[in-house]
Amino acid sequence: MVIAGKTRRRLRQLAPDRKTLRKDLIAGLPGAISSVPDGMAASVLAGVNPVHGLYASIVGPIGGGLTASTRLMVITTTSAAALAAGSAVAAVPADERPRALFLLTMMAGALMVLAGVAKLGRYTRFVPHSVMIGFLSGVAANIVFGQLPDLTGAEAEGPFALAKAWDLILHPGRIQPGAALAGMSALVLLVVLGRTRLAVYSTLIAMLVPTVAAAVLGAEDIPRVSDAGEIPSGLPMPALPHLADFSLSLLAGAFAVTALVLVQGAGVSEAAPNPDKTRSDPNRDFLAQGVGNLLAGLFRGQPVGGSVGQTALNVSAGAAGRWASIFSGLWMALLLLLFSGLVGTVVMATLAAVLIFAAVGSFRVGDVRAILRTGRISQIAVIATFVATLFLPVAAAVGIGLVLSLLMQLNQEALDLRVVELTPRDDDSFVERPARARLESRQVVLLDVYGSLFYAGARTLQARLPETAQARSPVVVLRLRGRVMLGATAFAVLADYAERLDAAGGRLYLSGVDPAVVEQIRRNRTVERVTGVRVYEADEVVGESSLAAYRAATRWLATRD
């Protein structure tokens, strides 16, 4: 009965609100119109027929809209996901590439669903801002460099986008004047119209005007979308992927797409809060993006995710809820039904112009400047990730970014650790001072620790605890309040310090210890086996157990006379 009640409530939440239905219906149309060039351009990045981006732009917003916790988020094609997918299938023969892409999309969708079920949403916060900005800047640069040949109608060779751009510079004779003129015209239209009331439709206009001009002038030699493959008419029918297309490189690409989509989606959910102020559930958004990708792969589309641009357009168009995204997908299906025959006539250079314009606009110069002014660690992170994205496959760059994130997290935790000395006053308050470097004979020292005690943090604590050498009968009270778990390294460090104090005729007292940590200490048996270690469990009064431990240590020291 409880499950049935929850199901009914969930279905009621999905039902369109009559008060906002018309608003969402209208808001979905600009998103559908702009998805035509965006979806086609995403397929260009993935190296497949542009129709697959259009298919993804139908089912992604519908599936994601029905399931997302962030109700204004639009789940559709994104440049980063397309670039990652294209990098993963680049080595696959052109005639087999679409099938491999569909399988990759469904694998990524399954991974996203698993991430949502496993409630991994909280881990997105561990990706440093500097790493993400470095990666997104590298993606934007790759798009610009990689689309220069298409913008000019030239053939270029090279193992990565920057190499292709350099090859084009070395061989300017390959540039096709007609294609270059169409591409540059599209760029001019994008810049000019972007500052007018037609900004919402600027990408569509920039794509159509040069295409119509080329058709009127009879410029048949200019590359068109149909050159990339036949554009099927009508809507896609569901088809299961071929498991024979599976490969480890494809799986690595699916993991790369998953990491990118989930981290970007978390950023989109923060930028587009729910109208009723309810908090978004990152795990449910993971599931929604997984559903969008499973549907995209099933209906012969490419990877989708929370789109920054489409979500911003959705909000600016007056969307009131999730049905704006759903209507965007339905409008897109209608547009494809009516105008699928015209898709193949679009000039490829205009799609390259759309991608370049979007990539240049996505450069967050202010964020990069702020990061470069922050400190050495942030500088290394943003530059290393940017360079890796330029010269390595996207899957490898994502892996480097994630490893770099972990190393930065551990390094920062170690650097942030601070040991201070607390001196009790007559009114039972404490005066905080920097911890002394060496212990003195026959003195009780109360220490507190700020920062993580996991992994490198525990070793940093070991290096920053006062030295016991040459001190006789030194006593240390170490305050551990607020820590609900300690790692094996922390236990080893505490046991080592206790042994050094014991060797000098002193003792170690642990105060403010959480009951869960007390149980850990008993199970671990590393610290308690050292002679003289005393543990004082935390109570409701902050500082009470530390004062009790300090007084007990003072009394014990007095017995040593």
Backbone hydrogen bonds, N-H to C=O, Kabsch-Sander energy under -0.5 kcal/mol:
donor,donor_aa,acceptor,acceptor_aa,energy
5,G,1,M,-2.4
6,K,2,V,-2.3
7,T,3,I,-2.4
8,R,4,A,-2.2
9,R,5,G,-2.2
10,R,6,K,-2.4
11,L,7,T,-2.4
12,R,8,R,-2.2
13,Q,9,R,-1.9
14,L,10,R,-1.5
15,A,11,L,-1.4
18,R,16,P,-0.5
20,T,17,D,-1.0
21,L,17,D,-1.2
24,D,20,T,-2.4
25,L,21,L,-2.4
26,I,22,R,-2.2
27,A,23,K,-2.4
28,G,24,D,-1.7
29,L,25,L,-0.5
29,L,26,I,-1.0
31,G,27,A,-0.8
32,A,28,G,-1.8
33,I,29,L,-2.5
34,S,30,P,-2.6
35,S,31,G,-1.3
36,V,32,A,-0.7
36,V,33,I,-1.0
38,D,34,S,-1.7
39,G,35,S,-3.0
40,M,36,V,-1.9
41,A,37,P,-2.6
42,A,38,D,-2.2
43,S,39,G,-1.6
44,V,40,M,-1.6
45,L,41,A,-1.9
46,A,42,A,-1.8
47,G,43,S,-1.0
47,G,44,V,-0.6
48,V,43,S,-2.2
52,H,49,N,-2.1
53,G,50,P,-0.7
54,L,50,P,-1.2
55,Y,51,V,-2.3
56,A,52,H,-1.9
57,S,53,G,-1.6
58,I,54,L,-0.6
58,I,55,Y,-1.2
59,V,55,Y,-1.8
60,G,56,A,-2.2
62,I,58,I,-1.0
63,G,59,V,-2.9
64,G,60,G,-2.7
65,G,61,P,-2.0
66,L,62,I,-1.8
67,T,63,G,-0.8
67,T,64,G,-0.6
68,A,64,G,-2.4
71,R,69,S,-1.1
73,M,70,T,-1.4
75,I,73,M,-0.6
76,T,74,V,-0.8
76,T,305,G,-2.2
82,A,78,T,-2.4
83,L,79,S,-2.7
84,A,80,A,-2.3
85,A,81,A,-2.5
86,G,82,A,-2.9
87,S,83,L,-2.2
88,A,84,A,-1.6
89,V,85,A,-1.7
90,A,86,G,-0.6
92,V,89,V,-1.4
96,E,93,P,-1.5
97,R,93,P,-1.3
100,A,96,E,-1.9
101,L,97,R,-2.5
102,F,98,P,-2.3
103,L,99,R,-2.0
104,L,100,A,-2.5
105,T,101,L,-2.5
106,M,102,F,-2.1
107,M,103,L,-2.5
108,A,104,L,-2.8
109,G,105,T,-2.2
110,A,106,M,-2.4
111,L,107,M,-2.4
112,M,108,A,-2.3
113,V,109,G,-2.3
114,L,110,A,-2.4
115,A,111,L,-2.3
116,G,112,M,-2.1
117,V,113,V,-2.7
118,A,114,L,-2.6
119,K,116,G,-1.1
120,L,115,A,-2.5
123,Y,120,L,-1.7
124,T,121,G,-1.5
125,R,122,R,-0.9
126,F,123,Y,-1.5
127,V,124,T,-1.4
132,M,128,P,-2.1
133,I,129,H,-2.6
134,G,130,S,-2.2
135,F,131,V,-2.4
136,L,132,M,-2.9
137,S,133,I,-2.3
138,G,134,G,-1.9
139,V,135,F,-2.5
140,A,136,L,-2.4
141,A,137,S,-2.3
142,N,138,G,-2.5
143,I,139,V,-2.2
144,V,140,A,-2.1
145,F,141,A,-2.8
146,G,142,N,-2.9
147,Q,143,I,-1.8
148,L,144,V,-0.7
148,L,145,F,-0.7
151,L,147,Q,-2.5
152,T,148,L,-1.5
153,G,149,P,-0.7
154,A,149,P,-2.2
164,K,160,F,-1.9
165,A,161,A,-2.2
166,W,162,L,-2.1
167,D,163,A,-2.3
168,L,164,K,-2.0
169,I,165,A,-1.9
170,L,166,W,-2.1
171,H,167,D,-1.1
174,R,171,H,-1.7
175,I,172,P,-1.6
176,Q,152,T,-2.6
180,A,152,T,-0.6
180,A,176,Q,-2.7
181,L,177,P,-2.5
182,A,178,G,-2.2
183,G,179,A,-2.8
184,M,180,A,-2.7
185,S,181,L,-2.2
186,A,182,A,-2.1
187,L,183,G,-2.0
188,V,184,M,-2.3
189,L,185,S,-2.4
190,L,186,A,-2.3
191,V,187,L,-2.2
192,V,188,V,-2.7
193,L,189,L,-2.8
194,G,190,L,-1.3
195,R,192,V,-1.4
196,T,193,L,-2.0
199,A,196,T,-1.4
201,Y,198,L,-1.1
202,S,199,A,-1.1
205,I,201,Y,-2.4
206,A,202,S,-2.9
207,M,203,T,-1.4
208,L,204,L,-2.3
209,V,205,I,-2.7
211,T,207,M,-0.9
212,V,208,L,-3.0
213,A,209,V,-2.5
214,A,210,P,-2.5
215,A,211,T,-1.9
216,V,212,V,-2.6
217,L,213,A,-2.3
218,G,214,A,-0.6
218,G,215,A,-0.6
219,A,214,A,-2.4
220,E,218,G,-2.0
222,I,219,A,-1.0
225,V,346,V,-2.5
226,S,344,G,-2.3
227,D,224,R,-1.6
228,A,225,V,-2.1
229,G,226,S,-1.2
239,A,298,L,-2.9
243,L,241,P,-0.7
245,D,242,H,-1.9
246,F,243,L,-1.7
251,L,247,S,-2.0
252,A,248,L,-2.6
253,G,249,S,-2.1
254,A,250,L,-2.1
255,F,251,L,-2.2
256,A,252,A,-2.2
257,V,253,G,-2.7
258,T,254,A,-2.5
259,A,255,F,-2.6
260,L,256,A,-2.4
261,V,257,V,-2.9
262,L,258,T,-2.5
263,V,259,A,-2.0
264,Q,260,L,-2.6
265,G,261,V,-2.8
266,A,262,L,-1.8
267,G,263,V,-1.6
268,V,264,Q,-2.2
269,S,265,G,-2.4
270,E,266,A,-1.4
271,A,267,G,-1.6
272,A,268,V,-1.3
274,N,278,T,-0.6
277,K,274,N,-2.1
285,D,281,D,-2.1
286,F,282,P,-2.0
287,L,283,N,-2.1
288,A,284,R,-2.4
289,Q,285,D,-2.3
290,G,286,F,-2.2
291,V,287,L,-2.8
292,G,288,A,-2.5
293,N,289,Q,-1.9
294,L,290,G,-2.5
295,L,291,V,-2.4
296,A,292,G,-2.1
297,G,293,N,-2.8
298,L,294,L,-2.0
299,F,295,L,-2.2
300,R,297,G,-1.2
301,G,296,A,-4.0
302,Q,52,H,-0.7
305,G,76,T,-2.7
307,S,74,V,-2.6
308,V,306,G,-0.5
311,T,307,S,-1.8
312,A,308,V,-2.2
313,L,309,G,-2.3
314,N,310,Q,-2.2
315,V,311,T,-2.3
316,S,312,A,-2.5
317,A,313,L,-1.9
318,G,315,V,-1.6
319,A,314,N,-2.0
324,A,321,G,-1.4
325,S,322,R,-0.7
326,I,322,R,-1.6
327,F,323,W,-2.8
328,S,324,A,-1.6
329,G,325,S,-1.7
330,L,326,I,-1.9
331,W,327,F,-3.2
332,M,328,S,-2.1
333,A,329,G,-1.9
334,L,330,L,-2.0
335,L,331,W,-2.6
336,L,332,M,-2.4
337,L,333,A,-2.1
338,L,334,L,-2.1
339,F,335,L,-2.7
340,S,336,L,-1.2
342,L,339,F,-1.6
343,V,339,F,-0.7
343,V,340,S,-0.8
344,G,340,S,-0.6
345,T,342,L,-1.1
346,V,343,V,-1.4
348,M,223,P,-1.9
349,A,223,P,-0.5
350,T,347,V,-1.1
351,L,347,V,-0.9
352,A,348,M,-2.0
353,A,349,A,-2.0
354,V,350,T,-2.1
355,L,351,L,-2.3
356,I,352,A,-2.6
357,F,353,A,-2.7
358,A,354,V,-2.2
359,A,355,L,-2.6
360,V,356,I,-2.7
361,G,357,F,-2.1
362,S,358,A,-1.2
363,F,359,A,-0.5
363,F,360,V,-1.1
365,V,363,F,-1.2
368,V,364,R,-2.2
369,R,365,V,-2.6
370,A,366,G,-2.3
371,I,367,D,-2.4
372,L,368,V,-2.5
373,R,369,R,-1.3
374,T,370,A,-0.5
374,T,371,I,-1.1
375,G,371,I,-0.9
379,Q,375,G,-2.2
380,I,376,R,-2.7
381,A,377,I,-2.3
382,V,378,S,-2.5
383,I,379,Q,-2.2
384,A,380,I,-2.7
385,T,381,A,-2.2
386,F,382,V,-1.8
387,V,383,I,-2.7
388,A,384,A,-2.4
389,T,385,T,-2.1
390,L,386,F,-1.5
391,F,387,V,-2.0
392,L,388,A,-2.0
397,A,393,P,-2.5
398,V,394,V,-2.9
399,G,395,A,-2.2
400,I,396,A,-2.6
401,G,397,A,-2.5
402,L,398,V,-2.5
403,V,399,G,-2.6
404,L,400,I,-2.9
405,S,401,G,-2.1
406,L,402,L,-2.1
407,L,403,V,-2.7
408,M,404,L,-2.6
409,Q,405,S,-2.4
410,L,406,L,-2.6
411,N,407,L,-2.8
412,Q,408,M,-3.0
413,E,409,Q,-2.3
414,A,410,L,-2.1
415,L,411,N,-2.5
416,D,412,Q,-2.6
417,L,413,E,-0.7
417,L,414,A,-0.6
418,R,450,Y,-2.8
420,V,448,D,-2.6
421,E,433,R,-3.3
422,L,446,L,-3.1
423,T,421,E,-0.5
423,T,431,V,-2.5
425,R,429,S,-2.9
428,D,425,R,-1.8
431,V,423,T,-2.1
432,E,430,F,-0.5
433,R,421,E,-2.5
435,A,419,V,-1.4
439,L,467,E,-2.9
442,R,472,R,-2.4
443,Q,440,E,-0.8
445,V,443,Q,-0.5
445,V,475,V,-2.5
446,L,422,L,-0.5
447,L,445,V,-0.6
447,L,477,V,-3.4
448,D,420,V,-2.5
449,V,479,R,-0.7
450,Y,418,R,-3.1
457,G,454,F,-2.3
458,A,455,Y,-0.8
459,R,455,Y,-1.3
460,T,456,A,-2.3
461,L,457,G,-2.2
462,Q,458,A,-2.0
463,A,459,R,-1.7
464,R,460,T,-1.4
465,L,461,L,-1.4
467,E,437,A,-3.0
471,A,468,T,-1.8
473,S,504,A,-3.0
475,V,443,Q,-2.3
476,V,507,R,-2.1
477,V,445,V,-3.1
478,L,476,V,-0.6
478,L,509,Y,-3.3
479,R,447,L,-3.1
479,R,477,V,-0.6
480,L,511,S,-2.8
483,R,480,L,-1.5
484,V,482,G,-0.6
491,F,487,G,-1.9
492,A,488,A,-2.2
493,V,489,T,-2.3
494,L,490,A,-2.6
495,A,491,F,-2.5
496,D,492,A,-2.2
497,Y,493,V,-2.2
498,A,494,L,-2.5
499,E,495,A,-2.2
500,R,496,D,-1.9
501,L,497,Y,-2.3
502,D,498,A,-2.5
503,A,499,E,-2.4
504,A,500,R,-1.1
505,G,502,D,-1.7
506,G,501,L,-3.6
507,R,474,P,-1.1
509,Y,476,V,-3.0
510,L,534,R,-3.2
511,S,478,L,-2.2
511,S,509,Y,-0.5
513,V,536,Y,-2.1
514,D,483,R,-0.6
517,V,514,D,-0.5
518,V,514,D,-2.4
519,E,515,P,-2.1
520,Q,516,A,-1.7
521,I,517,V,-2.9
522,R,518,V,-2.0
523,R,519,E,-2.2
524,N,520,Q,-3.2
525,R,521,I,-2.2
530,V,527,V,-1.7
533,V,530,V,-1.3
534,R,508,L,-1.9
536,Y,510,L,-3.4
537,E,535,V,-0.6
538,A,513,V,-2.6
542,V,540,E,-0.6
544,E,541,V,-1.7
545,S,541,V,-0.5
547,L,543,G,-2.3
548,A,544,E,-2.3
549,A,545,S,-2.5
550,Y,546,S,-2.5
551,R,547,L,-2.6
552,A,548,A,-2.4
553,A,549,A,-2.4
554,T,550,Y,-2.1
555,R,551,R,-2.4
556,W,552,A,-2.5
557,L,553,A,-2.4
558,A,554,T,-1.7
559,T,555,R,-1.1
559,T,556,W,-0.6
560,R,557,L,-1.4
561,D,558,A,-1.1
